């Protein structure tokens, strides 16, 4: 398992009761999301399904999705997609 830092941006903070960031132990994004869901509950899980997850500046859809491996010191950002014109 790796020690990673997770930052919550915008509406994701509502799902974490105002928490800006946490340190977690996880080997993959999937495992990280399971850990965070246990910590913050079902409201977090619902938001996390819609959010954008970025690992060290790269969106996970361009990596290995939820199977993306994590290593010590990785920085994860969770934010809601923004649209408009």
N, C-alpha and C positions, 0 to 999 in steps of 0.2 A: 504494500500500500504506500501511496505517496502523500506527502503533505502539500496541500494546495491552498491558494487564497481565492475566495469567491467574492466578487463585487456585484451588488444588486443596484440596478439603475432604474430610475423612473418608477413606473407602476409596480415593478417587481419588489420595491421596498414595501409597498402596501401588503404584499403577500408574506413578507418577513417581519411584520409588525414594526417597520421602520429601521430594521437592521441594514446597515450600509455594506458590511462585509463580514465574512466568517472565515476561519481556517478549518479545513476538513481533511480527513484521511480518505482517499479513494484511489482505486487503480484505473478507473475508466469514468467517462462522463455518465454512463448509465448507473454505475455504482454511486457516484456523487449525487445524482438526482434522487436515488433511493434514500440516501442518508439525509439529504435536505428535506425530503417529504416527511420523513419520520420526525425531524426536528421542528418543522413549521406547519405540518398538517395538510389536510386536503385542499385548502384554499391555495396553498403554494403549488400543489400538484397541478391544479387546474390552470394556473397562470404559466407554470413551467412548460406545459404542453404547447403553448402558443408563443413562447419567447424565443429570442435569438440567443444562442450560446456561442461565445467566442473564447477560444483557448489561445493564449499568447498572441492575440491579434488576428487569428484566423477563425472564421466561422466554421462550426463543426460540419456543416453540410459539404464543405470543401476538403474535409479531412476524412474521418471514418464514421461520421455521424455519432450516435450515442455510444458506439463501440470505441471511440477515440481513447487511446491510452493516455494516462496522465503520469507525470513524473514530478519528483520533488521540486518545489518552487514554481510550478506552473501557476499562471494567473488566468482565472476564468471570470468572464463578465457575462451577466445575464440581464438582457433588456428586451423590452417589447418592440416589435417591428414598428417603424414609423413610416407613414405614407402621406401623400398629399401632393400638391402641385402648385 
